[in-house]
Amino acid sequence: MSAELWSPATLDAARLEMDPPADAVVRAVYEAGAVDAVNLLLMNTRRPSAELPMAVPPALEAMVRDYLRDTAVLPPWADRGKIQQAEHLFSRHGLLASVILCCASLPECYLDALDVPVLACTTQLSDHVYRRILETSSMVVAVMQPGGMAPGGAGLNHSQRVRLMHAAVRHLILSRGSAGAPVPPPIPVRGRPINQESMAFVILTFSWVGLRSMERLEIDISQAEREAYVHAWSVVGHVMGVRDDLLAHSVEEARQLFDLIKSRRRGASPEGKALTAALLGWMEGEMPHLLKHMPGEIMERLMDPEDLLLLGVNRGERNAADRLWDGVLEVVERVADRVEALPLGRRAAEVMFTHIVKAVWSTEKEWMAEAFALPPSLRQSWDLPPALRDAVLAAR
């Protein structure tokens, strides 16, 4: 892949392109009035011959099954060895995945001043922060667990369903616009909702921003592992409907493409600030009182200062309690460096992960038992504390 392909004209055109295969399925679903039936069909994709409790029109069922068959094929350039290497990296350090998601990947997405205002009109995202985290975390774990993207793997199936979910959101937004409902104009400046450029950017918030965050947390990973991680996420992007020419095939390409797309979409928006404030507020509310400043500290470590300002996070105006927290961190870091080699940033993030996951798993257990369950192999490799492991098992 050459950066020359990512010209302004190419990316402008990508803003007008969505995902025709998934969009066609969703359009047919809504035209047939069979949303609930198809949802059940999708929940039974692991048992394709299962009898559904409600009827799906035969032509529509065939269309959905054709979509699931056709989109379950990995690209010819997929390297299973690299995918397995990325899975191994995630097994070793994926305990931090939720922290990186909350404190880096999602905030980077909230900087998208073109898509965030449009997406915010579809639902009260700020009222369901923990559920958004759970849904996104479940996707990350599904695709990065061992064998997740293998034939019949949970990650492959999850990617196909997320792709249809994106198409459903596009359908909702465009339907609102055609019905005269208040929705930001999709063309020409913003492009169409959840378009090829914006989808490529989101994949990079998992691959490149994930690697960048690991570095800022002082996690030592090899160049081969970095390349494998980018490759695996590009494979996921392909399955989720991103054009191959908008996927990175090396760490350097990931960095270049991320910076380029970000420069075209980055900006402050009331919606981005509201989502960031809700995200931080939720995380701080789930932390023990003495650690409530930790999410902000981790976000400050993982995000650039200028971006935090655009998101309405002004760490320069901290009160006395914040400054006291800074002092505590400094003292703990000096002591910890003598006691343990593991960097403070990672230790703090793991503590934060534990509390956040406990909070998420303590809510809506029946829904989460179906949608998200930490695979046993990752529970073992992450060596979760007994209390957290019990919470995981209870949620199942």
N, C-alpha and C positions, 0 to 999 in steps of 0.2 A: 504494500500500500504506500502511496506517495502522498505527502502533504499537499502536492500540487493539485490533487483532486478536490481538496477542500477549499475551493475558491469561494469568494462571496456569492458569485452567481449560483454555484452548486448548492451552497447552504441555503440561499434564498429559495431555490426550487424545492429543497428538502422540507422547508417550512409549509409548503402547500401540499405535501404528500403525506397521507396517513398510512393505513395498513389494509389494502383492499381485501385480502382473504378473510381477515377477522371481521372487517366492517361488513362484508357481504353476509356473513353468518348472523351477526347481531341484527342487521336490518331485517333479515328473514324471520328471525325470532320475534322481533317486535311486531312485524306485520301480521304474523300468525297469532299474536297474543299468547304466546307459549313460554313466557319468561320463567315461570315457576317450574314448568315441566322440564325445560332445558337445564335449569339449575340442578334439578335432581339427576338428569342425565350426566351432567358434568361431575357430580359427586360420585357417580358410579363408573367412572372411566376405568378404574382398576378392575372392574368386573363387567366387561362390555356386554356380556350375555344376560346380565341381571334384569329381572322384570321390574319395570318402574311402576310406582303406585298411581301414576296418572299418565294419560296417553299423550304421546308426542306425534304430531302429524308425520306419517312415514317419510315423505319427501324431506321434511325438516330434519328428522332424525338421521336420515342418510347423509344430509349435508353436514351435520355436526360431526358424525363419525368420520366422514371423509376429511374434514378439517383436522380432526385429532390424528388421523393416520398420516396425512401429508405433512403436518407440522411437527411430527415426532421424529423426523429425520434430521440428524445433525449435519452441518455443512461438510462438504468433501474435504475442507482444510482442517477439520477438527482433529486434534492430536490427543488420543486418549491417555497417552503417557503424561502429557502436560496437565490434562484435566485431573488426573490422579495426584500429580505433584501439588496442584492447587488445593485439592481436597485435604491432602496431608498437612499443608500449611494452615488451612482453616481448622483442622482438628487440633493442631498445636496451639494456635493463638485465637481461635474463633470465640473464646470466652469473652473477648473484647468487642465482638461484632456488634452487640446491641449498643454499647457505648459509642463506638465509631458511627453507627447509624444515627443515634440521637444527637451526638455532639459535632458531627461533621457532614455526613452524607445528606441528611434531611435539611440542615441549615443551608447547605450549598444549593439544594433544590429550591429552598424558599427565596434564594437570591434571583431566581428566574422571574424577572419582572414581566415577562410576556405570558407565561403559562399560569403562574400562581393566581393572578386575579381571575382568570377564566375558570380554573378548577375550583376556586373557592366558592363560586356561585352555585355549584352542584350540591354542596352539603356543608353543614356546620363542622368543618374539620377541627376547629379549635375546641369543640365540645366533645370530641371523641379522639383525643390525642393518643391515649394509651392503646386504643383499638387500631389506630393507624400504625403505631409502632409494632404492635403484635402482628398485624397482617404483613408488614414489610419484613419484619424479622423472620416470620415463618417462611417467606420466599427465599431469603438469604440462606437460612439453614437448609431448606429443602434442596436448593441447587448445589450447595457446597458440601453436603454430607457425602460420605463415601458411596459411590454408585448413584448419586442423585441424578446425574444426566445420562446414565446408561439407559438402554432400552427398557421401558417399563419403570424407570426410576421415579421417585417422588418429585425430584426437582424438575424433570422433564414435564411431568403432568402438571405441576404447579405453574410452570412457565406458560404452558398452553392456556391455562385458565386465567392467569393474569393478563395475557394478551387479549382474551375475549373481554375481560373486565375493562381494559383500556378502551376497547372498541365500544363498549356499552356507555362509558362516560362520554366519549366523543358523540355518540348518537344522542345522548341526553342534551349535551350542550348545543349541538347544531339544531336539534328539534326545538329547543327553547328559543334559539335565535330566529328560526323560521316562523314560530308562533307569535313573535313580537315581544317575548319576555325579555327583561333586561339582562343582557349578556354582552360583555365586551366584544367589539367587532373582530371576527376571526381573520379577516383578510383586509388589506394586504400586509400590514406591518407585523401583526402578531403571527400570522400564518394560521393554519388550521389547528384545532386543539389536539394535544398529544401527538404532534407531528413527528416526522422522522428526525429532525434536528433535535427536538426536545427529548425524544426517546433515547437517542444516542448519548445525549448529555447525562441522562439518569444512569445509564449503564456505567459511564465513566465515574459517576459519584460512588459507585460500588468498587470499581477496579482501581482507578488511579487515586481517588480520594482515600480509599481503604489503605493502599500502600503508603501514601503520604502520611496518613494518620499513624500507621504502625511505626514509621520512622520517627515521628514526633513523640511517640510513646517509648522510643529507644528500644524497639524490638529488632533484634538482629536477624535479618533474612538475606538469603543469597540472591545474586542476580538471576540465577536460573529460576528460583522460586518466584521472583517478581515477574519475570516474563511469563511463567506458567499461570500466574494469577490473572494477569491481563488476558491471556489467551482464553482461560476458562470463562471469564465473564463475557468475552466477545462471543463465545459459543452460545452462552445464555442469551445474549442480545439477539443473535441470529434467530433462535427459537422463538423469541418474543416479538419478532417481526421487524427488527432493525435491518436496514439494507447493509450488505457486506461492505460497501465502500464507505460506510459511516462507522465502521468498527475498527478499533485499533488492533494491530497485530504485533506490537512491541510496546515496551514500557515507554520508550521515547515518543512513539506515535500517540500513546494514551495521554501523555503530558501535553503534547502539542495540540491534539484535538480538543482536549478539555479546556485548555487556555483559550483556544480560538472560539469555541462555542460559547464559553462563559463570557468572553468579551462582547459577544453579540447579544447576550440575554441578561447580563448582570445589571441589577439596579434595585433601588429601594421601592417598596410598595407597601401600602397599608396592610394588605393581606399577608405579605411576607413577614412583616413585623408582628402582626397579631398571632400568626402561627408560631413564630419563634418564641414569643412571650408565653404562649400557652404551653409549648413544649418545655421550656425552662421551668415554668411554674409547676407543671405536673411532676417533672423529675425532682424538683426541690421539695415538693410536698410529700413525695414518697421516701425521701431520705430521712434518717434519724436527725434530730434537731442539730446536733453538733456537726453533722456532715451536710447540712442543707446547701452550703455554698459550693460543694464539690462539683455538681454539674456545670456551674458557670466557670469554675476553674479549668475543668477538662475541656469545655468548649473553647475557652480562651487559648488553651494550649494547641488545639487542633485547627482552629480557624484563624485566618489573617485578620489583623486589627481593623483594617478598612472595611472588610466584609461584615464584621460584627457591628460596626457603626451603621451600615446600610440596613442591617436587620433590627436596629433599635437597641442593640446591646452595648451600652456605654460602660465599659469596665473602668473607665477613668473617673467616674463619679461614684466610687464605692464609699459606703459608710464605715463607721468605726468597726462594726462587726466584721465587715469584709477585710479590713486591714488587719484585724486581729487574726482572722483565718489565714491570711498570707503569712503572718509571722509563725503561726503554728505549723504550716506546711514547711516553712524553711527549717525550723527546728527538727521536725520529724524527718525531713530529708537528710539532714546532716547525721542524725543518729542512725537512720535506716541504712545509709550508705556503708556504715561500719558493720552493721549486723547482717545485711543481706545484699546480694549483688543485684537483685531485681530492681529496676528503676522505679522511683516513686510514682511516676506518671502511670506506669502499668499497674502497680499495686493499687493506687487510688481508683483507677478505672475498673479493676476487678471487684473492688469493694462496692463501687457504684453499681456495676452490673448485677451483683448478687441481690442488692436491695430492689433494683428496678424489676428484675425478673420475678422476684417474690411477689411484688405488688401486682404485676401483670397476671401472673398465674393464679392469684387469689380472687380474680374477678371472672364472671361468666364461664365457669368451668365446663359446663356442658358444651358451649359453643367452641371453646378452645380444645376440648378433647377431640373434636372432629377436625378442626382447622390447623392445629399446631401442637405437635408433641415432639419434644427433643429426642432424637434418635438415640438408642442405647449406646451406640459406638461413640457418639460425641459426649454423652454424659460421662463415660468412662475416661476418654482422653482428656476432657477438661477437668476431671477430678473435682466435681462439684462438692461443696460441703454437704454433710449428711442432712442438715435441715433443708437445704435447697433441693437436694435429691429427693427427699420425701415430698416436698411441694410439687416437684415435677411428676412423681408417680401418682400423687393424689389427683392431679389435674387430668391424668390419663383415664 
